[in-house]
């Protein structure tokens, strides 16, 4: 489950540096400032850890660590959801039969 742990570290880092990254990006995008000031802000931004970027965080299943087919609201994969449903651990969810 190292993939889950790695992703959780990325989430913590992105939360920690969120405001700092936002502030630096505003400076970089501000065309009224001098080119030198914007370049310094760009350098500061590149010095921050790569994993502090929100883009690096991946939607992963909290049970299995599967990266695809994950329901955002539940934070579990379709396969884990089906398994929990079959075990009767999700109220109101039953296996379909027709």
N, C-alpha and C positions, 0 to 999 in steps of 0.2 A: 504494500500500500504506500510505497514511497512516492508514487505519482500524486496521491491525495495530499500527502504531507508537503510536497513541493508546491502544489497549487495553493495550499493554505498559507504557506510562507509568502507566496506572491500576493495573496489577498491582503495579508497584514502589511506588507511593504507598500502596496498601492494605497491603502488607507492612510498609512503614516505620512507618505510624501505627497498626497493628493493636493493639498493647499499650496505647497511649495511649487509643485509642477505647474499648477494652474497660474500662479503669479508670474512665473518665468515665461510661460507661453503667452500671457497677455503682453508682457514687455516685448517679446520677440515679434508679435503680430502688430504692435503699435507703430505705424508708419511715421508718426510725428517725432519719435525719438531718433537720435543720431544712429548711424550705422554701427558705430563703435559700441554704444550701449547695448544695442540689440545683439551684437556679436558676443559680448561678454555674458549676456543672459543665456545665449545659445550654448556657450562653453560650460556654464554652471549646470545647465540642464543635462548636458552630455556626461557630466561628472557623477550625476545621480545614478544609483543602481538601475540596471536594465529592468530587473524584475519589479521595479516600483511603478512601471507603466501599467495602466489599466488594461491595455490591449493584450498583455502577456497572460492575464488571468483567463483560465479556460473553464467552461461549464463542465463539471465532472460529477458523476454519480457519487454521492457521499457514502454509499454502501460498498460498491464494487470498484469505483475509480474509472469506470467506463467513460470515454470522452464523447461518444456519439449517442444520439437518441435519448438525450437528457431533458426531462421536463423542468423548466426553469422554476416554476412555483414550488414544486416538490423537492427539487434538487436530487432526484433519483432517476435512473435510466428506465426505459420502457420495460426491459427485461426484469429488473429488480421490482418494478411496480407490479408486473404480472405475477411474479413469484410471491410477493407479499399478499396480493389479492387471492391467490390460490390457497395460501395458508390461512386466510381469514383474518389477517392482521389489519386490514383496511376496512373500516365500517361501511357497509352499503355496497361494497364492490364484490360482485360474484362473477364466476366464469360464465361466459355466454354459451348458450346451447339452443339450437333450434331444429 
